[in-house]
Amino acid sequence: MQTRAEVQHPATETSAAAKYGRLEPLTGLRGVAACSVLIAHAFETSFNYGAGSVFHPFASRLAYFGMSLFFVLSGFVIEYNYADSFAIGRLPAAAYRFFVARFARLYPLYVVSVVCSLTQIPHPHFTPLVTLAYLTLTQSWFNLEMATFAPDWSISAEWFFYFAFIPLTIALGGLRRPTAALFIFCVAATIGLIVVFHLWRAPLTEFVHHWFWHGSDVSADGWGWLDYFCPYLRLLEFISGVLAAKVYRMSESGGPAPISARLVIFLGVGWCCAVIIVGRMTANPILENILPMFIFAPVLAPLMLCLCRYESGLSRLLASRPAVFLGEISYSIYIWSFFVLTMTTSFYVSAGASTIAYANSAVKILVIVGLTIVFAYGSYALIEVPSRRKIREILGGGRLKATAA
């Protein structure tokens, strides 16, 4: 959820970023993530004829992919932009500038989304605990994300990542072999999650239900929170992105992608597409439990590294104007897509599947996507950019004023 101006670094002359001036492929990837979630939910709601959505399994897996891509990408970009300020600057000053910048990026549109989702003020589910959690952007930390506008759980998770980033980047500051660390981490995290979820699913669910469940009106069920909403486990995706960025920052290669990089890109894209499209790949106890969360991260991290480090057809596509435009407004796309989906619920509704019903559903998807992009661009121009600039001017001092300008 970073702006294009933030996705840049002074030491990138020998990488693919030199050609684009910034890490434009990452901006394009943000657009891919937002559109994946948008299209997934559009298919889910549009092709629903009373007996359930025709594309439900596919749509769910596509949405899982989009969220994982957001979180891995967040780790990459945050490490890429802010690691140096914590490595060479004073910790209090660096932390203050970091949180002012991130608060200005997330909070204004987040507040708008929460207010727009309230049927009345105060909301009947907003107890003092829930109110405090939503004001501090910590609702997903305590499984309180269902009180209103549940999609804001991901923004709350992102806020948690920022707190974790400071000790994380300091601890990894002296890492000498980030490539090996990235490989070991992805393998260990994948195996660890598979084993823990398979052997201790029941006791973990009971633990969550006992300590992190506050009623069906405000909380997800125990396993649902643990397997999808829980920021403490989704931090693993963020860390994989951080490690990939460390590899990139220490690399001096560039130019056209060698065979090894093309193979990584091919296998990464192939794995993601296979998991999304071929349902039986994850219809087993080994992979099913990590499908909502970590199954994409081990290939997304090296994929991002290769897209930024080398030039390829995919990196050029992601750096194209349409992709960058969607990446710029991706935060607003994510937020407003859910409101557009609600607005269009009663449009082109069919009682049963038929050729006409399928045609209507296809038109509905186009309407949803088109309206969302229009609303997102307006939101980006009228809410995101002005509020971000103003908050940085007020809280950030001279350096952040210059950045905002």
VMD Tcl script that draws the C-alpha trace (Angstrom):
set ca {
  {0.00 0.00 0.00}
  {2.82 2.36 -0.91}
  {2.79 5.19 -3.39}
  {4.93 5.09 -6.50}
  {7.08 7.92 -5.15}
  {7.92 5.77 -2.15}
  {8.96 2.75 -4.22}
  {12.41 4.04 -5.00}
  {15.92 3.89 -3.61}
  {19.10 5.79 -4.42}
  {21.25 2.68 -4.88}
  {19.51 1.12 -7.84}
  {21.57 2.20 -10.80}
  {22.61 -1.34 -11.74}
  {19.18 -2.91 -11.39}
  {16.01 -2.93 -13.45}
  {14.92 0.11 -11.47}
  {17.49 2.16 -13.33}
  {15.47 1.87 -16.51}
  {12.18 2.85 -14.86}
  {13.59 5.36 -12.34}
  {11.64 3.55 -9.64}
  {10.68 -0.02 -8.88}
  {7.68 0.28 -11.15}
  {7.09 -3.49 -11.36}
  {6.23 -3.43 -7.66}
  {3.68 -0.69 -8.25}
  {2.16 -2.82 -10.99}
  {2.10 -5.80 -8.65}
  {0.05 -3.77 -6.20}
  {-2.48 -3.30 -8.97}
  {-2.47 -7.05 -9.60}
  {-3.12 -7.72 -5.91}
  {-6.01 -5.25 -5.67}
  {-7.59 -6.42 -8.91}
  {-7.26 -10.06 -7.85}
  {-9.35 -9.38 -4.76}
  {-11.80 -7.24 -6.76}
  {-12.30 -9.82 -9.52}
  {-12.51 -12.69 -7.05}
  {-15.39 -11.10 -5.17}
  {-17.04 -9.93 -8.38}
  {-17.11 -13.51 -9.68}
  {-18.29 -14.77 -6.31}
  {-21.30 -12.47 -6.20}
  {-22.15 -12.23 -9.91}
  {-22.27 -15.95 -10.67}
  {-24.43 -16.80 -7.68}
  {-27.81 -18.26 -8.60}
  {-29.19 -19.16 -5.20}
  {-27.47 -22.52 -4.70}
  {-24.06 -20.98 -4.20}
  {-21.53 -19.33 -6.47}
  {-20.47 -21.24 -9.58}
  {-16.93 -19.93 -9.18}
  {-16.70 -20.14 -5.38}
  {-13.55 -22.31 -5.06}
  {-11.72 -20.41 -7.81}
  {-12.78 -17.02 -6.42}
  {-11.65 -17.90 -2.91}
  {-8.22 -19.01 -4.08}
  {-7.83 -15.86 -6.21}
  {-8.67 -13.68 -3.20}
  {-6.16 -15.61 -1.06}
  {-3.53 -14.93 -3.70}
  {-4.32 -11.22 -3.74}
  {-4.00 -10.84 0.02}
  {-0.74 -12.82 0.18}
  {0.66 -10.69 -2.62}
  {-0.25 -7.53 -0.69}
  {1.53 -8.69 2.46}
  {4.69 -10.04 0.82}
  {4.91 -6.89 -1.30}
  {4.47 -4.76 1.80}
  {7.46 -6.41 3.47}
  {9.60 -5.89 0.36}
  {8.72 -2.22 -0.06}
  {8.91 -1.28 3.63}
  {12.35 -2.86 3.97}
  {13.48 -1.32 0.70}
  {12.46 2.20 1.69}
  {13.07 2.38 5.43}
  {15.87 -0.02 6.40}
  {18.60 2.56 5.90}
  {16.90 5.16 8.09}
  {16.91 2.71 11.01}
  {20.43 1.48 10.27}
  {22.18 4.86 10.15}
  {19.81 7.23 11.97}
  {18.74 7.72 15.56}
  {16.06 5.18 16.47}
  {13.48 7.58 18.03}
  {13.66 10.02 15.10}
  {13.59 7.27 12.49}
  {10.67 5.55 14.19}
  {8.71 8.80 14.43}
  {9.20 9.63 10.75}
  {8.30 6.06 9.82}
  {5.04 6.01 11.75}
  {4.01 9.48 10.59}
  {4.48 8.41 6.98}
  {2.65 5.12 7.42}
  {-0.16 6.66 9.48}
  {-0.67 9.30 6.79}
  {-0.81 6.56 4.18}
  {-3.32 4.26 5.90}
  {-5.48 6.10 8.37}
  {-7.49 8.72 6.42}
  {-9.08 6.31 3.94}
  {-9.44 3.72 6.68}
  {-11.52 6.16 8.75}
  {-13.69 6.98 5.74}
  {-14.33 3.27 5.10}
  {-15.32 2.63 8.72}
  {-17.66 5.61 8.88}
  {-19.27 4.69 5.56}
  {-19.89 1.15 6.78}
  {-21.73 2.15 9.94}
  {-25.49 1.82 9.71}
  {-25.81 4.15 12.65}
  {-23.51 6.00 15.01}
  {-22.69 4.64 17.49}
  {-22.83 1.18 15.97}
  {-24.67 -1.33 18.22}
  {-21.63 -3.65 18.29}
  {-19.21 -0.91 19.29}
  {-18.53 -1.64 22.94}
  {-15.68 0.34 24.55}
  {-13.24 -2.49 23.73}
  {-14.30 -2.65 20.08}
  {-14.29 1.15 19.76}
  {-10.76 1.35 21.14}
  {-9.60 -1.40 18.79}
  {-11.03 0.34 15.72}
  {-9.67 3.74 16.73}
  {-6.18 2.29 17.19}
  {-6.36 0.06 14.09}
  {-5.83 -3.07 16.20}
  {-9.11 -4.91 15.60}
  {-7.57 -7.87 13.79}
  {-4.97 -8.22 16.56}
  {-7.71 -9.30 18.96}
  {-10.23 -10.87 16.55}
  {-12.63 -7.93 16.64}
  {-12.68 -7.28 12.88}
  {-16.28 -8.36 12.26}
  {-17.93 -5.47 14.15}
  {-18.17 -3.40 10.95}
  {-16.55 -3.50 7.50}
  {-14.55 -6.69 7.99}
  {-12.19 -6.02 5.01}
  {-10.42 -3.45 7.17}
  {-8.82 -6.43 8.95}
  {-6.00 -6.33 6.38}
  {-5.24 -2.68 7.15}
  {-5.12 -3.56 10.84}
  {-2.73 -6.41 10.02}
  {-0.57 -4.00 8.01}
  {-0.43 -1.68 11.01}
  {0.81 -4.60 13.12}
  {3.55 -5.28 10.56}
  {4.83 -1.74 10.98}
  {5.32 -2.24 14.71}
  {7.06 -5.54 14.06}
  {9.24 -4.06 11.33}
  {11.39 -1.89 13.62}
  {12.84 -4.68 15.79}
  {12.86 -6.96 12.75}
  {14.97 -4.71 10.54}
  {17.33 -3.94 13.41}
  {17.78 -7.65 14.17}
  {18.41 -8.46 10.50}
  {20.66 -5.46 9.91}
  {23.83 -7.54 10.06}
  {22.55 -10.38 7.92}
  {25.39 -11.49 5.64}
  {23.68 -14.10 3.49}
  {20.11 -12.95 2.86}
  {19.62 -15.33 -0.09}
  {20.24 -18.35 2.11}
  {18.14 -16.80 4.87}
  {15.22 -16.27 2.47}
  {15.38 -19.87 1.25}
  {15.66 -21.35 4.74}
  {12.92 -19.13 6.12}
  {10.41 -19.97 3.36}
  {11.05 -23.70 3.67}
  {10.96 -23.66 7.48}
  {7.82 -21.50 7.64}
  {5.98 -23.68 5.12}
  {6.87 -26.95 6.85}
  {6.26 -25.45 10.28}
  {2.78 -24.20 9.43}
  {1.83 -27.50 7.80}
  {2.97 -29.52 10.80}
  {1.51 -27.22 13.46}
  {-1.86 -26.85 11.74}
  {-2.11 -30.57 11.01}
  {-1.13 -31.80 14.48}
  {-2.55 -29.08 16.72}
  {-5.49 -27.61 14.82}
  {-8.05 -28.54 17.48}
  {-6.15 -27.25 20.54}
  {-5.13 -24.08 18.71}
  {-8.73 -23.42 17.70}
  {-9.85 -23.98 21.28}
  {-7.15 -21.60 22.54}
  {-8.29 -18.87 20.12}
  {-11.93 -19.43 21.01}
  {-11.11 -19.06 24.69}
  {-8.87 -15.99 24.51}
  {-9.65 -14.26 21.19}
  {-13.35 -14.76 20.64}
  {-15.79 -12.07 21.80}
  {-19.05 -13.14 20.19}
  {-20.22 -13.85 16.64}
  {-21.17 -10.19 16.09}
  {-17.57 -8.97 16.36}
  {-15.27 -12.00 15.99}
  {-14.50 -14.62 13.36}
  {-14.65 -18.25 14.47}
  {-11.50 -19.58 16.11}
  {-10.04 -21.44 13.15}
  {-11.09 -18.78 10.65}
  {-9.19 -16.09 12.54}
  {-6.14 -18.26 13.08}
  {-5.95 -19.45 9.48}
  {-6.67 -16.15 7.72}
  {-7.12 -12.97 9.77}
  {-4.44 -13.47 12.44}
  {-1.67 -10.84 11.93}
  {0.77 -12.77 14.12}
  {0.87 -15.60 11.57}
  {0.50 -13.41 8.49}
  {3.68 -11.69 9.65}
  {5.46 -14.65 8.02}
  {4.43 -13.34 4.60}
  {5.68 -9.88 5.48}
  {9.03 -11.30 6.64}
  {9.51 -13.19 3.39}
  {9.14 -9.88 1.57}
  {11.61 -8.20 3.93}
  {14.21 -10.89 3.25}
  {13.67 -10.65 -0.51}
  {14.27 -6.90 -0.31}
  {17.49 -7.51 1.60}
  {18.68 -9.78 -1.18}
  {17.81 -7.12 -3.74}
  {19.54 -4.33 -1.82}
  {22.78 -6.33 -1.67}
  {22.71 -7.33 -5.35}
  {24.61 -5.62 -8.13}
  {23.21 -7.52 -11.08}
  {20.87 -6.10 -13.68}
  {20.07 -6.05 -17.33}
  {18.17 -8.77 -19.17}
  {17.05 -11.66 -17.01}
  {19.35 -14.70 -17.21}
  {17.95 -18.20 -17.62}
  {17.92 -18.77 -13.85}
  {15.81 -15.64 -13.26}
  {13.46 -16.51 -16.10}
  {13.04 -19.96 -14.58}
  {12.18 -18.43 -11.19}
  {9.62 -16.13 -12.84}
  {8.13 -18.99 -14.87}
  {7.89 -21.35 -11.91}
  {6.55 -18.62 -9.60}
  {3.81 -17.54 -11.99}
  {3.09 -21.17 -12.86}
  {2.71 -22.19 -9.22}
  {0.36 -19.31 -8.42}
  {-1.79 -19.98 -11.48}
  {-1.91 -23.72 -10.76}
  {-2.99 -23.21 -7.15}
  {-5.68 -20.74 -8.19}
  {-7.05 -22.72 -11.13}
  {-6.49 -26.39 -10.21}
  {-8.50 -26.96 -7.05}
  {-7.39 -30.54 -6.47}
  {-3.80 -29.36 -5.93}
  {-4.69 -28.14 -2.46}
  {-7.52 -30.57 -1.70}
  {-5.35 -32.51 0.74}
  {-4.46 -32.14 4.44}
  {-0.89 -31.10 3.66}
  {-1.65 -27.94 1.67}
  {-5.28 -27.20 2.51}
  {-4.53 -25.60 5.87}
  {-1.99 -23.13 4.46}
  {-4.01 -22.25 1.34}
  {-5.64 -19.13 2.86}
  {-2.35 -17.77 4.12}
  {1.18 -18.85 3.20}
  {0.98 -21.13 0.18}
  {1.88 -18.34 -2.28}
  {4.54 -16.52 -0.23}
  {7.52 -18.86 -0.88}
  {7.31 -18.17 -4.63}
  {6.13 -14.56 -4.48}
  {9.22 -13.35 -2.60}
  {11.82 -14.61 -5.14}
  {9.48 -13.64 -7.98}
  {9.45 -10.01 -6.79}
  {13.22 -10.11 -6.44}
  {13.71 -11.22 -10.03}
  {11.16 -8.73 -11.39}
  {13.03 -5.85 -9.74}
  {16.53 -7.12 -10.31}
  {16.26 -7.97 -14.02}
  {14.41 -6.86 -17.10}
  {11.86 -9.30 -18.49}
  {8.61 -9.28 -20.40}
  {6.66 -9.50 -17.15}
  {8.58 -6.70 -15.47}
  {7.96 -4.45 -18.48}
  {4.27 -5.35 -18.43}
  {4.00 -4.52 -14.74}
  {5.81 -1.23 -15.35}
  {3.40 -0.21 -18.10}
  {1.16 2.81 -17.61}
  {-2.11 0.88 -17.06}
  {-0.49 -1.42 -14.50}
  {1.17 1.47 -12.65}
  {-2.10 3.43 -12.67}
  {-3.94 0.51 -11.05}
  {-1.10 0.16 -8.57}
  {-1.29 3.82 -7.63}
  {-4.99 3.57 -6.77}
  {-4.81 -0.01 -5.41}
  {-5.60 0.95 -1.82}
  {-8.77 2.71 -2.92}
  {-9.63 -0.16 -5.28}
  {-9.47 -2.56 -2.37}
  {-11.60 -0.39 -0.08}
  {-14.29 0.73 -2.49}
  {-14.71 -2.61 -4.24}
  {-16.69 -3.91 -1.27}
  {-19.03 -0.91 -1.30}
  {-19.59 -1.30 -5.04}
  {-20.30 -5.01 -4.55}
  {-22.94 -4.09 -1.97}
  {-24.45 -1.44 -4.23}
  {-24.80 -3.87 -7.15}
  {-26.12 -6.84 -5.17}
  {-29.60 -6.61 -6.70}
  {-28.43 -5.98 -10.28}
  {-28.67 -8.73 -12.93}
  {-29.87 -11.35 -10.47}
  {-31.00 -14.69 -11.95}
  {-32.89 -17.48 -10.23}
  {-30.98 -20.21 -12.02}
  {-28.06 -20.87 -14.33}
  {-28.67 -20.30 -18.06}
  {-27.02 -18.71 -21.06}
  {-28.78 -15.42 -20.35}
  {-27.83 -15.63 -16.69}
  {-24.16 -16.12 -17.59}
  {-24.30 -13.15 -19.96}
  {-25.90 -10.98 -17.29}
  {-23.28 -12.07 -14.78}
  {-20.47 -11.15 -17.18}
  {-21.98 -7.70 -17.68}
  {-22.33 -7.30 -13.92}
  {-18.64 -8.04 -13.43}
  {-17.72 -5.36 -15.97}
  {-19.98 -2.88 -14.17}
  {-18.45 -3.72 -10.79}
  {-14.89 -3.39 -12.05}
  {-15.61 -0.17 -13.94}
  {-17.42 1.54 -11.06}
  {-14.75 0.48 -8.59}
  {-11.95 1.97 -10.69}
  {-13.87 5.23 -11.13}
  {-14.58 5.50 -7.40}
  {-11.01 4.50 -6.56}
  {-9.47 7.17 -8.75}
  {-11.72 9.80 -7.22}
  {-10.87 8.57 -3.74}
  {-7.16 8.58 -4.52}
  {-7.25 12.14 -5.86}
  {-9.68 13.63 -3.32}
  {-8.93 11.70 -0.13}
  {-5.67 9.80 -0.19}
  {-3.25 12.32 -1.68}
  {-4.51 15.52 0.02}
  {-4.90 13.93 3.46}
  {-1.51 12.25 3.26}
  {0.16 15.53 2.37}
  {-1.65 17.45 5.10}
  {-0.88 14.95 7.86}
  {2.78 14.89 6.92}
  {2.91 18.67 6.93}
  {1.36 18.82 10.38}
  {3.18 15.93 12.05}
  {6.25 15.33 10.00}
  {8.31 18.48 10.03}
  {10.50 19.75 7.22}
  {11.76 16.47 5.81}
  {8.34 14.90 5.49}
  {6.93 18.15 4.11}
  {9.46 17.94 1.30}
  {8.58 14.29 0.68}
  {4.87 15.07 0.57}
  {5.46 17.93 -1.85}
}
mol new
graphics top color blue
foreach p $ca { graphics top sphere $p radius 0.5 }
foreach p [lrange $ca 0 end-1] q [lrange $ca 1 end] { graphics top cylinder $p $q radius 0.2 }
display resetview
